[in-house]
Amino acid sequence: VDRIVVLTQDITERKRAEEALAQEHDLLRNLMDGVADAVYFKDRQSRFLRVSRDMAVKFGARTPEEVVGKTDFDFFDEAHARPAYEDEQRIIATGEPIVGKKEPETWPDGRHSWALTTKMPLCDSNGNIIGTFGVSKDITTLVEAERQLEKARDTAVEAMRLKGEFLANMSHEIRTPMNAIIGMAGLLLETE
């Protein structure tokens, strides 16, 4: 054999695309693993495609991968899961996001919390809606502080009402004897 055939192909563009994809993957992984809020992606049937590590822990899963393929109905009771599902289906149908919705949550371990949730349509590269994604921030501490402030306000309003009532009664109690004293003083001034 006197001949050798060598074929070469320039794969520079493919390598650049792979590097860009790897960088995007790293950015998403850092976001999903590092953010303290619940971040999630769902398909058109509201099944989880990917969840943040924090969300997986809240669900009682060892890893985010254990949540993939499940729905809110697997983790929450009907009273919580149904409205979440309906919100997502409305987003898929209309493309309209839900921003800053305050909602109660009951977790699998029985814990109650409050979340501020934003849900958006998840689109493919052609702009077709293929699901939803969202971020839920735990605002339980804020909600509890609001409740305590409301309770303190109600207590202050009641105290002001009682103070006004007390002053009105005291004014009456002081005026009645004072009128008698003033009247008697007037009579004494007129008599010898």
HELIX and SHEET records of a PDB file:
HELIX    1   1 THR A   12  GLY A   34  1                                  23    
HELIX    2   2 ARG A   53  LYS A   58  1                                   6    
HELIX    3   3 PRO A   64  GLU A   66  5                                   3    
HELIX    4   4 ASP A   72  ASP A   74  5                                   3    
HELIX    5   5 GLU A   78  THR A   94  1                                  17    
HELIX    6   6 THR A  140  GLU A  190  1                                  51    
SHEET    1   A 5 PHE A  48  VAL A  51  0                                        
SHEET    2   A 5 ALA A  38  ASP A  43 -1                                        
SHEET    3   A 5 ILE A 129  ASP A 138 -1                                        
SHEET    4   A 5 HIS A 112  CYS A 123 -1                                        
SHEET    5   A 5 ILE A  98  THR A 106 -1                                        
END                                                                             
